Amino acid sequence: MRSLFYSAVVFSLMFNANSLFAEQPQAGYTPLFNGQDLTGWTLKRANRKGYHVKDGKLVCPADGGGFLFTEKQFGDFSLQFDFKLTKAANNGIAIRCPLVDQRPAYEGIEIQVLDNVGYPKKLKPTQYHGSVYDVIPAKKGALKPVGEWNHEEIIYRGSEITVIVNGIIILKTDLSDIKDEKVLAKHPGLHNKRGHIGLLGHGSHVEYKNIQIKEF
């Protein structure tokens, strides 16, 4: 019994140590979310009840959402995070975005977060997960089933954006290649050099953790 007790204690300590290690940022990265509260973030469009923290996760509840922005602005960076979708979930990652109450996908840039399989409405190619919303489509097939954690990296350097989901590059584009004047006029945020990073909730339950950034 004593041997079993000590084995259980050692296992528990190893498990907790491994869990803590997994939550630590990678070398060169700085956490954007501390796992305890929303320090460093500010909410816009708060009529959607916002976000909350539960069990170390940053949660956008189905009856909440709005636009949750970092207080700090960023230019060139690698942003990494883990996310878990529910069926038909719809959210987004704002990059180089001003603090706005409306149109973050246009005044900044939105990288789509979406359940490609379960979303009930017909989708345009530029609405699938990982797309530069309404501008550039991402490849499909990298997402894990709903309810499982996914890992994503968004790299924004100059005018180049790369989106990697679960180790698969689903988007690699250079915004300077966009020449259509109508698209550029509709999306002034494509020209932004710096801005806030944000979570764009649309009334769906989505969870995030391990949100970290490395600036170039």
C-alpha positions as CSV (number, residue, x, y, z in Angstrom):
1,M,0.0,0.0,0.0
2,R,2.8,2.4,0.9
3,S,4.6,1.6,-2.4
4,L,1.4,2.3,-4.3
5,F,0.9,5.6,-2.4
6,Y,4.3,6.8,-3.2
7,S,3.9,5.7,-6.8
8,A,0.7,7.7,-7.1
9,V,2.3,10.8,-5.6
10,V,5.2,10.6,-8.0
11,F,2.9,10.1,-10.9
12,S,0.8,13.1,-9.8
13,L,3.9,15.3,-9.5
14,M,5.1,14.2,-12.9
15,F,1.7,14.8,-14.5
16,N,1.4,18.2,-13.0
17,A,4.9,19.1,-13.9
18,N,4.3,18.0,-17.5
19,S,1.1,20.0,-17.6
20,L,2.8,23.1,-16.4
21,F,5.6,22.6,-18.8
22,A,3.1,22.3,-21.7
23,E,1.6,25.6,-20.7
24,Q,4.9,27.5,-20.8
25,P,5.6,29.7,-23.8
26,Q,8.1,28.6,-26.4
27,A,11.6,30.2,-26.4
28,G,11.4,33.7,-27.7
29,Y,7.6,34.0,-27.2
30,T,5.7,36.1,-24.7
31,P,2.3,35.0,-23.3
32,L,-0.7,37.2,-24.3
33,F,-3.0,35.4,-21.9
34,N,-2.1,34.6,-18.3
35,G,-4.7,31.8,-17.8
36,Q,-6.2,33.6,-14.8
37,D,-7.9,36.8,-16.0
38,L,-8.1,39.2,-18.9
39,T,-5.2,41.4,-17.9
40,G,-3.7,42.9,-21.1
41,W,-7.0,42.7,-23.0
42,T,-9.8,45.2,-23.7
43,L,-13.3,44.5,-24.8
44,K,-15.1,46.3,-27.6
45,R,-18.7,45.7,-28.7
46,A,-19.4,44.7,-25.1
47,N,-23.2,44.4,-25.8
48,R,-22.3,40.7,-26.6
49,K,-21.4,40.0,-23.0
50,G,-17.8,39.4,-23.6
51,Y,-15.4,36.6,-22.7
52,H,-14.5,34.9,-19.4
53,V,-11.7,32.6,-18.0
54,K,-12.5,29.1,-16.9
55,D,-9.9,26.4,-15.9
56,G,-7.1,28.3,-17.5
57,K,-8.9,28.7,-20.8
58,L,-10.1,31.9,-22.4
59,V,-13.7,31.2,-23.3
60,C,-16.0,32.9,-25.8
61,P,-19.5,31.6,-24.6
62,A,-22.3,31.1,-27.0
63,D,-24.2,34.0,-25.4
64,G,-21.1,36.2,-25.3
65,G,-18.5,37.4,-27.6
66,G,-17.8,40.8,-28.9
67,F,-14.3,41.9,-29.9
68,L,-11.6,41.2,-27.3
69,F,-8.3,43.1,-28.3
70,T,-4.8,43.1,-26.9
71,E,-4.0,46.4,-25.3
72,K,-0.7,46.3,-27.1
73,Q,-0.2,46.8,-30.8
74,F,2.0,44.6,-33.0
75,G,3.6,44.8,-36.4
76,D,5.5,41.7,-37.6
77,F,5.0,38.6,-35.5
78,S,4.4,34.9,-35.0
79,L,1.2,34.3,-33.0
80,Q,0.6,30.8,-31.7
81,F,-2.4,29.5,-29.8
82,D,-4.5,26.4,-29.2
83,F,-8.3,26.5,-29.9
84,K,-11.3,24.2,-29.5
85,L,-14.4,24.5,-31.5
86,T,-18.0,23.5,-30.9
87,K,-20.3,22.5,-33.7
88,A,-21.0,25.3,-36.2
89,A,-18.7,27.6,-34.2
90,N,-17.7,30.9,-35.8
91,N,-15.0,33.2,-34.4
92,G,-12.0,35.0,-35.8
93,I,-8.5,36.4,-35.1
94,A,-8.0,40.1,-35.8
95,I,-4.5,41.1,-36.7
96,R,-3.1,44.6,-37.2
97,C,-6.5,46.0,-36.3
98,P,-7.5,49.3,-34.7
99,L,-9.7,49.2,-31.6
100,V,-13.0,49.2,-33.3
101,D,-16.6,48.4,-32.4
102,Q,-17.5,47.5,-36.0
103,R,-15.9,46.1,-39.1
104,P,-12.6,44.6,-37.7
105,A,-12.4,42.3,-40.7
106,Y,-12.2,45.4,-42.9
107,E,-10.5,48.1,-40.7
108,G,-8.0,45.4,-39.8
109,I,-7.6,41.8,-41.0
110,E,-9.6,38.8,-39.8
111,I,-8.2,35.3,-40.0
112,Q,-11.3,33.1,-39.9
113,V,-11.9,30.6,-37.1
114,L,-14.7,28.3,-38.1
115,D,-16.1,24.8,-38.0
116,N,-15.9,24.1,-41.7
117,V,-17.8,20.9,-41.5
118,G,-20.7,21.8,-39.2
119,Y,-21.4,25.3,-40.2
120,P,-25.0,25.3,-41.5
121,K,-24.8,28.0,-44.1
122,K,-23.3,27.9,-47.5
123,L,-19.7,29.2,-47.3
124,K,-17.7,31.2,-49.8
125,P,-14.1,30.0,-50.3
126,T,-12.9,33.1,-48.3
127,Q,-15.0,32.1,-45.3
128,Y,-13.4,28.8,-44.4
129,H,-11.1,28.4,-41.4
130,G,-7.7,30.2,-41.8
131,S,-8.8,32.4,-44.7
132,V,-8.1,36.1,-44.8
133,Y,-11.8,36.8,-44.4
134,D,-13.5,38.0,-47.6
135,V,-10.2,38.3,-49.4
136,I,-8.0,35.1,-49.7
137,P,-9.2,31.5,-49.2
138,A,-7.3,28.9,-47.1
139,K,-7.0,25.2,-47.8
140,K,-9.3,22.8,-46.0
141,G,-8.6,19.6,-44.2
142,A,-6.3,20.5,-41.4
143,L,-8.8,20.9,-38.5
144,K,-9.3,18.2,-36.0
145,P,-12.9,17.0,-35.2
146,V,-15.1,19.4,-33.2
147,G,-14.3,19.1,-29.5
148,E,-10.6,18.4,-29.9
149,W,-7.8,21.0,-29.4
150,N,-6.1,22.4,-32.5
151,H,-2.8,24.3,-32.7
152,E,-2.4,27.3,-35.0
153,E,0.4,29.7,-35.9
154,I,-0.2,33.0,-37.8
155,I,3.0,34.6,-39.1
156,Y,2.7,38.1,-40.4
157,R,5.9,39.6,-41.8
158,G,5.7,42.7,-43.9
159,S,2.9,42.0,-46.3
160,E,3.2,38.2,-46.1
161,I,0.8,36.1,-44.1
162,T,1.2,32.4,-43.4
163,V,-1.3,30.3,-41.4
164,I,-0.3,26.9,-40.1
165,V,-2.9,24.6,-38.5
166,N,-1.8,21.4,-36.8
167,G,1.5,21.5,-38.7
168,I,-0.2,22.0,-42.1
169,I,0.3,25.2,-44.1
170,I,-3.3,26.2,-45.1
171,L,-2.5,29.7,-46.3
172,K,0.6,31.5,-47.6
173,T,0.0,34.8,-49.3
174,D,1.5,38.2,-50.0
175,L,-1.0,41.0,-49.7
176,S,1.1,43.2,-52.0
177,D,-0.1,40.9,-54.8
178,I,-3.7,42.2,-54.4
179,K,-4.3,44.7,-57.1
180,D,-8.0,44.8,-57.3
181,E,-9.0,48.4,-56.4
182,K,-12.4,47.4,-55.2
183,V,-10.9,44.8,-52.8
184,L,-8.4,47.3,-51.5
185,A,-11.0,50.0,-51.0
186,K,-13.3,47.6,-49.2
187,H,-10.4,46.4,-46.9
188,P,-8.3,49.4,-45.9
189,G,-6.8,47.2,-43.1
190,L,-4.8,45.4,-45.7
191,H,-2.4,48.4,-45.7
192,N,-2.0,48.5,-41.9
193,K,1.6,48.2,-40.6
194,R,0.7,47.8,-36.9
195,G,-2.4,47.1,-34.9
196,H,-4.0,45.1,-32.1
197,I,-4.6,41.3,-32.1
198,G,-8.2,40.4,-31.2
199,L,-10.7,37.6,-30.8
200,L,-13.8,38.2,-32.8
201,G,-16.8,36.4,-31.2
202,H,-19.9,35.8,-33.1
203,G,-22.2,34.1,-30.6
204,S,-20.5,30.7,-30.7
205,H,-18.7,28.8,-27.9
206,V,-15.0,28.7,-28.7
207,E,-12.1,28.1,-26.2
208,Y,-8.5,29.3,-26.5
209,K,-5.3,28.6,-24.5
210,N,-1.5,29.0,-24.8
211,I,-1.8,32.3,-26.6
212,Q,1.7,33.6,-27.2
213,I,3.6,35.9,-29.5
214,K,7.1,36.5,-30.8
215,E,7.8,39.9,-32.5
216,F,10.2,40.2,-35.4
